């Protein structure tokens, strides 16, 4: 990830419902009307998995795209109690307010998130007209049933063709009881949550993510009317679950066929894009896509 030039990094402190949030603005020497706001997902520091967030922010800023990354309440250096991804709308809004105030050329933002931060971005985006794009990496659509199905298809089935498994069986080292109990638990989860998949979105509170997160995510994507970049890893159960969710839902499929959705399936990559090659590829896709927003008129 080679940076074309040095950029200025400014530590920032701003308020969200009385709590201090800590972040970093990566300024760019540009009059660009769009900046990228990076949301941290899960219990981690704002530099992100394997420093991906800070490296990406520096790369984009060096390519004339201003970036802000920050810790939500209860995360990293920021004050407050930890909260789940569906409870950080106020944090995202406060960050956008601060970003636009201190980078006066910016009128709109792109939200960038990995895993549950991608889900948080999607939950928030349709509510704020200043958000003109989303970059979603391996979105979190977890349900007990979905996880069980993904685990069966992408772990247990490949294991049947593993020489290591058959060596254990031949050497009488295979734990039949433990494996059987795990399989039974997976099938129970699939059966118990089947009713949720059949639920009518009009008959439940669609924002009750405890009940049916995939339906909530689908409805949020439907309500957001601007471009989305979707990047899915090939070596990741979270991405596998998202793909299985799409395969089993014709409404999801129709949404992802929309011309405003750009999708990359990164077969070699793991959940956090943990190699230099994988991080660089994600950075290039992000840069190319964000630059494309200007050409399409999203300024």
C-alpha positions as CSV (number, residue, x, y, z in Angstrom):
1,X,0.0,0.0,0.0
2,X,2.3,2.8,-1.3
3,X,1.3,6.3,-0.4
4,X,2.0,8.9,-3.0
5,X,2.6,11.7,-0.5
6,X,2.6,12.5,3.2
7,X,-0.6,13.8,4.7
8,X,-1.5,15.5,7.9
9,X,-3.1,13.5,10.7
10,X,-5.0,15.4,13.4
11,X,-6.1,13.8,16.7
12,X,-9.6,14.9,17.6
13,X,-11.9,14.8,20.6
14,X,-15.7,15.3,20.3
15,X,-18.8,14.7,22.3
16,X,-21.6,12.1,21.9
17,X,-24.4,12.3,24.4
18,X,-22.0,13.8,27.0
19,X,-19.2,11.3,26.5
20,X,-15.8,12.1,24.9
21,X,-15.0,10.2,21.7
22,X,-11.5,10.0,20.3
23,X,-10.6,9.9,16.7
24,X,-8.2,10.9,13.9
25,X,-8.7,13.0,10.8
26,X,-6.5,12.3,7.9
27,X,-6.5,15.5,5.9
28,X,-6.1,15.5,2.1
29,X,-4.9,18.4,-0.1
30,X,-8.1,18.5,-2.1
31,X,-11.4,20.1,-2.6
32,X,-13.2,16.7,-2.7
33,X,-16.8,16.9,-1.7
34,X,-16.9,13.4,-0.2
35,X,-14.9,11.9,2.7
36,X,-14.7,8.4,4.2
37,X,-15.8,7.8,7.8
38,X,-14.4,4.5,9.1
39,X,-16.4,2.7,11.8
40,X,-14.7,0.3,14.2
41,X,-16.6,-2.9,14.8
42,X,-16.2,-5.3,17.7
43,X,-14.1,-4.8,20.9
44,X,-11.0,-3.4,19.2
45,X,-8.9,-0.2,18.9
46,X,-9.7,2.3,16.1
47,X,-6.5,1.4,14.2
48,X,-8.4,-1.8,13.3
49,X,-7.5,-5.4,12.6
50,X,-3.8,-5.7,11.7
51,X,-3.6,-1.9,11.4
52,X,-5.8,-2.1,8.3
53,X,-7.8,1.0,9.3
54,X,-4.9,3.3,9.8
55,X,-3.0,2.1,6.7
56,X,-6.2,2.4,4.6
57,X,-6.9,5.9,6.0
58,X,-3.3,7.0,5.1
59,X,-3.5,5.5,1.7
60,X,-6.9,7.2,0.8
61,X,-5.7,10.6,2.2
62,X,-2.6,10.3,0.1
63,X,-4.9,9.8,-2.9
64,X,-6.8,13.0,-2.1
65,X,-9.7,11.5,-0.2
66,X,-10.1,12.8,3.4
67,X,-10.7,10.2,6.1
68,X,-11.9,10.1,9.7
69,X,-11.7,7.1,12.0
70,X,-12.8,7.0,15.6
71,X,-13.7,4.9,18.6
72,X,-17.4,4.7,19.4
73,X,-18.5,4.9,23.1
74,X,-17.0,2.2,25.2
75,X,-14.4,1.3,22.6
76,X,-10.6,2.0,22.6
77,X,-9.9,5.4,24.1
78,X,-13.5,6.7,24.0
79,X,-15.6,7.2,27.1
80,X,-18.8,5.3,28.0
81,X,-20.0,1.8,28.3
82,X,-19.5,-0.8,25.6
83,X,-22.5,-1.1,23.3
84,X,-23.6,-3.4,20.5
85,X,-23.5,-2.4,16.8
86,X,-27.2,-1.6,16.6
87,X,-26.8,1.0,19.4
88,X,-24.2,3.4,17.9
89,X,-26.3,5.6,15.6
90,X,-25.7,8.6,17.8
91,X,-21.9,7.9,17.7
92,X,-21.9,7.8,13.9
93,X,-24.0,11.0,13.6
94,X,-21.7,12.8,16.0
95,X,-18.7,11.7,14.0
96,X,-20.2,12.9,10.7
97,X,-21.1,16.2,12.3
98,X,-17.5,16.7,13.5
99,X,-16.0,15.5,10.3
100,X,-18.0,17.8,8.1
101,X,-17.4,20.8,10.4
102,X,-13.6,20.4,10.4
103,X,-13.3,19.5,6.7
104,X,-15.3,22.3,5.2
105,X,-14.9,21.1,1.6
106,X,-16.8,17.9,2.5
107,X,-20.6,17.8,2.0
108,X,-21.2,14.1,2.1
109,X,-19.5,10.9,3.5
110,X,-19.0,7.3,2.7
111,X,-19.3,4.9,5.6
112,X,-16.7,2.1,5.7
113,X,-17.1,-0.9,8.0
114,X,-15.9,-4.5,8.5
115,X,-18.1,-7.2,10.1
116,X,-20.6,-5.7,12.6
117,X,-19.3,-2.2,11.8
118,X,-20.6,-2.9,8.2
119,X,-24.0,-3.8,9.8
120,X,-23.9,-0.7,11.9
121,X,-23.2,1.4,8.8
122,X,-26.1,-0.1,7.0
123,X,-28.4,0.3,10.0
124,X,-27.6,4.0,10.1
125,X,-27.1,5.1,6.5
126,X,-30.7,5.4,5.2
127,X,-31.5,7.8,8.1
128,X,-28.9,10.5,7.0
129,X,-28.9,12.2,3.6
130,X,-25.3,13.2,4.1
131,X,-24.3,9.5,3.6
132,X,-23.9,9.0,-0.1
133,X,-22.2,5.6,-0.1
134,X,-21.3,2.5,1.9
135,X,-18.3,0.1,1.8
136,X,-19.3,-3.1,3.5
137,X,-16.8,-5.9,4.2
138,X,-18.1,-9.3,5.4
139,X,-21.3,-7.9,6.9
140,X,-22.5,-9.5,10.2
141,X,-26.0,-11.2,9.6
142,X,-25.7,-13.7,12.5
143,X,-28.5,-15.9,13.5
144,X,-28.1,-19.3,15.3
145,X,-29.7,-21.0,12.3
146,X,-27.6,-19.2,9.7
147,X,-24.4,-19.9,11.6
148,X,-25.3,-23.5,12.0
149,X,-26.0,-23.9,8.2
150,X,-22.8,-22.1,7.3
151,X,-20.8,-24.3,9.7
152,X,-22.3,-27.5,8.3
153,X,-21.7,-26.5,4.7
154,X,-18.3,-24.9,5.1
155,X,-16.7,-26.9,7.9
156,X,-18.3,-30.3,8.4
157,X,-18.8,-31.2,4.7
158,X,-15.1,-30.3,3.8
159,X,-14.0,-32.3,6.8
160,X,-15.4,-35.4,5.3
161,X,-12.8,-35.2,2.6
162,X,-10.0,-34.4,5.0
163,X,-7.2,-37.0,5.3
164,X,-6.6,-35.8,8.9
165,X,-10.2,-36.9,9.8
166,X,-9.8,-40.3,8.3
167,X,-6.4,-40.8,9.9
168,X,-8.0,-40.1,13.3
169,X,-10.8,-42.6,12.6
170,X,-8.3,-45.3,11.5
171,X,-6.1,-44.7,14.6
172,X,-9.2,-44.8,16.9
173,X,-8.6,-41.3,18.0
174,X,-11.9,-39.8,16.7
175,X,-14.3,-38.5,19.4
176,X,-17.6,-39.8,18.1
177,X,-19.7,-38.7,21.1
178,X,-18.4,-35.1,21.0
179,X,-18.9,-34.8,17.3
180,X,-22.4,-36.3,17.4
181,X,-23.4,-33.9,20.2
182,X,-22.1,-30.9,18.2
183,X,-24.0,-32.1,15.1
184,X,-27.2,-32.5,17.0
185,X,-26.9,-29.0,18.5
186,X,-26.4,-27.6,15.0
187,X,-29.5,-29.3,13.7
188,X,-31.5,-28.1,16.7
189,X,-30.5,-24.5,16.0
190,X,-31.6,-24.9,12.3
191,X,-35.0,-26.2,13.3
192,X,-35.6,-23.8,16.2
193,X,-34.9,-20.7,14.0
194,X,-36.8,-21.9,10.9
195,X,-39.8,-20.0,12.1
196,X,-37.9,-16.7,12.1
197,X,-36.9,-17.1,8.5
198,X,-40.5,-17.6,7.6
199,X,-41.6,-14.5,9.6
200,X,-43.4,-11.8,7.6
201,X,-41.5,-8.5,7.9
202,X,-44.8,-6.7,8.3
203,X,-45.8,-8.8,11.3
204,X,-42.7,-8.0,13.5
205,X,-40.7,-5.0,14.5
206,X,-38.2,-5.1,11.6
207,X,-35.6,-3.3,13.7
208,X,-35.7,-5.9,16.4
209,X,-32.4,-7.5,15.4
210,X,-32.6,-10.0,18.2
211,X,-35.4,-11.6,16.3
212,X,-34.3,-11.5,12.7
213,X,-31.1,-9.7,11.9
214,X,-31.0,-10.7,8.2
215,X,-34.5,-9.2,7.6
216,X,-33.4,-6.0,9.3
217,X,-30.3,-5.7,7.2
218,X,-32.3,-6.3,4.1
219,X,-34.8,-3.6,4.9
220,X,-32.0,-1.1,5.7
221,X,-30.3,-1.8,2.4
222,X,-33.6,-1.4,0.6
223,X,-34.2,2.0,2.2
224,X,-30.7,3.2,1.4
225,X,-30.8,4.6,-2.2
226,X,-27.1,5.3,-2.9
227,X,-24.2,3.2,-4.2
228,X,-22.8,0.3,-2.1
229,X,-19.5,-1.6,-2.4
230,X,-19.7,-5.1,-1.0
231,X,-16.5,-7.1,-0.4
232,X,-16.8,-10.8,0.7
233,X,-13.9,-13.0,1.8
234,X,-13.7,-16.6,0.7
235,X,-12.1,-18.0,3.8
236,X,-14.5,-16.6,6.4
237,X,-17.6,-18.1,8.1
238,X,-19.1,-14.6,8.6
239,X,-19.0,-14.0,4.8
240,X,-20.2,-17.6,4.3
241,X,-23.2,-16.9,6.4
242,X,-24.0,-13.8,4.5
243,X,-23.8,-15.7,1.2
244,X,-26.0,-18.4,2.5
245,X,-28.5,-15.8,3.6
246,X,-28.6,-14.3,0.1
247,X,-29.0,-17.7,-1.5
248,X,-32.0,-18.6,0.6
249,X,-33.8,-15.3,0.1
250,X,-35.0,-14.0,-3.3
251,X,-35.5,-10.5,-1.9
252,X,-31.9,-10.3,-0.9
253,X,-30.9,-11.6,-4.4
254,X,-33.0,-8.9,-6.1
255,X,-31.4,-6.2,-3.9
256,X,-27.8,-7.3,-4.8
257,X,-28.7,-7.4,-8.5
258,X,-29.4,-3.6,-8.3
259,X,-26.9,-1.6,-10.5
260,X,-26.0,0.5,-7.5
261,X,-24.4,-2.5,-5.8
262,X,-20.8,-3.3,-6.7
263,X,-19.6,-6.7,-5.4
264,X,-16.2,-8.4,-5.1
265,X,-15.8,-12.0,-3.9
266,X,-12.2,-12.2,-2.6
267,X,-11.7,-16.0,-2.6
268,X,-8.3,-16.1,-1.0
269,X,-8.9,-13.6,1.8
270,X,-9.7,-14.3,5.5
271,X,-12.1,-12.3,7.6
272,X,-9.8,-9.4,8.4
273,X,-7.8,-9.4,5.2
274,X,-4.7,-10.1,7.3
275,X,-2.0,-10.1,4.6
276,X,-0.4,-7.1,2.9
277,X,-1.6,-8.4,-0.5
278,X,-5.2,-8.7,0.7
279,X,-5.2,-5.3,2.5
280,X,-3.7,-3.6,-0.6
281,X,-6.4,-5.1,-2.8
282,X,-9.2,-3.9,-0.5
283,X,-7.5,-0.4,-0.5
284,X,-7.4,-0.3,-4.3
285,X,-11.0,-1.4,-4.6
286,X,-12.1,1.2,-2.1
287,X,-10.1,4.0,-3.8
288,X,-11.4,3.1,-7.3
289,X,-15.0,2.9,-6.1
290,X,-14.9,6.1,-4.1
291,X,-13.4,7.9,-7.1
292,X,-16.2,6.5,-9.2
293,X,-18.7,8.4,-7.0
294,X,-17.4,11.7,-8.3
295,X,-17.9,10.6,-11.9
296,X,-21.4,9.3,-11.2
297,X,-22.3,12.7,-9.7
298,X,-22.4,11.7,-6.0
299,X,-20.5,14.8,-4.8
